[in-house]
Structure formats: C-alpha cells, structure tokens
Amino acid sequence: MMANWSADEQLVRDNLKRIEERLSEACLKAGRKREEVTLMAVTKTVSPERINAALSAGITCIGENRVQEFLAKKDSLQLEGVQKHLIGHLQTNKVRRIVGEVDMIQSVDSVHLAEAISKAAQNTEKGMIDVLVEVNIGGEESKSGIAPEQLDELLSEISGFSGIRVRGLMAIPPILTEETKKRAIFSQMRKLFIDIRGKFVDNVSMDILSMGMSLDYVEAVLEGSTMVRIGSSLFGERHYQ
Ligand SMILES: *Cc1c(COP(=O)(O)O)cnc(C)c1O
C-alpha cells in the first residue's frame, strides 16, 4: 500500500517503528507482554503538526513538561481518546490551571504540592486526579523529586487527600552510559515500588512505574517499567527557543 505521508508523518512513523521493535524485543527478553508497557510521547518543544502525526500513527498517551506550553498547544491537537500527562516540575501557583486539563500529574514531590492539586481537583467535574510521586533516585541536586528515604513519610501524609489518587512512581535517573549501571538504578526503583505497594494497601494503588526515556527505555523495561516516556527518539532532537 502506498501512503502519502507528510514529512512529519514519515519521520514519526519511521521512528515509532524502530521504538516499537526495541520495546517488543525488551518485553520478550523480560518475559513481559508488550501491553504491560505504555509508550508515552513526550511533546515538549514539538510542534502540534508533528504531535498530531504521532497521534495519527497510534500514540495514545502524551506528556508535556510545562503548563503554559500544554495549554497553548492543546487546542491544535487531535486529543480524542488520548491520555494527557503533566511530567514536568509544577509550581503550586499553576496547579489550578492544569488540573482538569490533564489525566495525570507525574511530578508530585511534596505534601504542599499534593495538597494544592487535591484541593484544585475537588473543584473539577471528576473531583479527583491521578498522580505519581516523583523520586530523585540518583540523589542529584539539580533534579526535582523526593529522596527515596522520604517516600514513606510523604505517602503517609498525602494518601488521605481525597482529591488525588496515587497511582505509582516516576523517576528521571542520572544519565549513565553503562548498561549495568542503568539497570541497577531502575532495579532500585522497582524495589521501592514493590515495597510501597505492600505497605500502603488501603489508600494508594500502585500500578504505574514511569521510568525510561530515549536513551534508556530498553533497560527500564527490562527492570519492570510500566510506562516509558520518549521524546527525542520519536520526534527528533529538541530545539529550545
Ligand atoms: C524530556 C523528558 C522526557 C523525554 O526525554 P527524551 O530523552 O527526549 O526521550 C521524559 N521525561 C521527562 C520528565 C522529560 O522532561
């Protein structure tokens, strides 16, 4: 069948094919089903045309980093049936603008932020929103996220907030080149995830482990990731304005 794709569609489809091949291979190697891993397209700096190309190629979940950028682009996107997640650092003063616009916020890393999200969500139609707690697994000063040692305490405090439902953990590990080191970090995340799932059975439903980006999604899947967040491998190199 001959298809007449635009340049954006051709690029995204070629990239997606390669990503899908690697994802399937990793799942097979790990003895997991491909359906156990959600492929999120990370859309920061990407034009609406190119994002729509990914959506028409079958992407069903997108992630944006910034509130303003998402709000500016969303009306130009074909978002029917598509999951929208906020994955970037969120300031409390922007919470009200984004809750109600997305399906999940993956960057909760303080009680203060969780409380603001919970309050804002209670004023929306759904009355609540799914969140992930972001863990700074590499202990990097430059990164947001909560330290692994503080995770239990944070979860105890926020699990009572009725406007949020904690669905799991998100991590952005340090950039490592050695496969064994990448896997070791993801394995630590997996352990945290399992550990918490056992502890907070009542209020927290831990079913999403969001980890793995363009340079390490294979290793993340091998270590149990249920959601990989891929930007540049899908859309091409980012150009920041
Ligand atoms: C930008 C970003 C990604 C995607 O990064 P790539 O390396 O381009 O795949 C994933 N997660 C978060 C939180 C990001 O900010």
PDBQT file of the ligand as one rigid body, heavy atoms in Angstrom, charges set to zero:
ROOT
HETATM    1  C1  LIG A 301      12.037  15.473  28.206  1.00  0.00    +0.000 C 
HETATM    2  C2  LIG A 301      11.562  14.414  29.115  1.00  0.00    +0.000 A 
HETATM    3  C3  LIG A 301      11.468  13.074  28.699  1.00  0.00    +0.000 A 
HETATM    4  C4  LIG A 301      11.874  12.587  27.328  1.00  0.00    +0.000 C 
HETATM    5  O1  LIG A 301      13.238  12.730  27.106  1.00  0.00    +0.000 OA
HETATM    6  P1  LIG A 301      13.957  12.093  25.813  1.00  0.00    +0.000 P 
HETATM    7  O2  LIG A 301      15.327  11.815  26.275  1.00  0.00    +0.000 OA
HETATM    8  O3  LIG A 301      13.897  13.107  24.749  1.00  0.00    +0.000 OA
HETATM    9  O4  LIG A 301      13.229  10.863  25.453  1.00  0.00    +0.000 OA
HETATM   10  C5  LIG A 301      10.948  12.152  29.603  1.00  0.00    +0.000 A 
HETATM   11  N1  LIG A 301      10.563  12.515  30.851  1.00  0.00    +0.000 NA
HETATM   12  C6  LIG A 301      10.642  13.779  31.272  1.00  0.00    +0.000 A 
HETATM   13  C7  LIG A 301      10.182  14.102  32.647  1.00  0.00    +0.000 C 
HETATM   14  C8  LIG A 301      11.152  14.764  30.441  1.00  0.00    +0.000 A 
HETATM   15  O5  LIG A 301      11.254  16.012  30.888  1.00  0.00    +0.000 OA
ENDROOT
TORSDOF 0
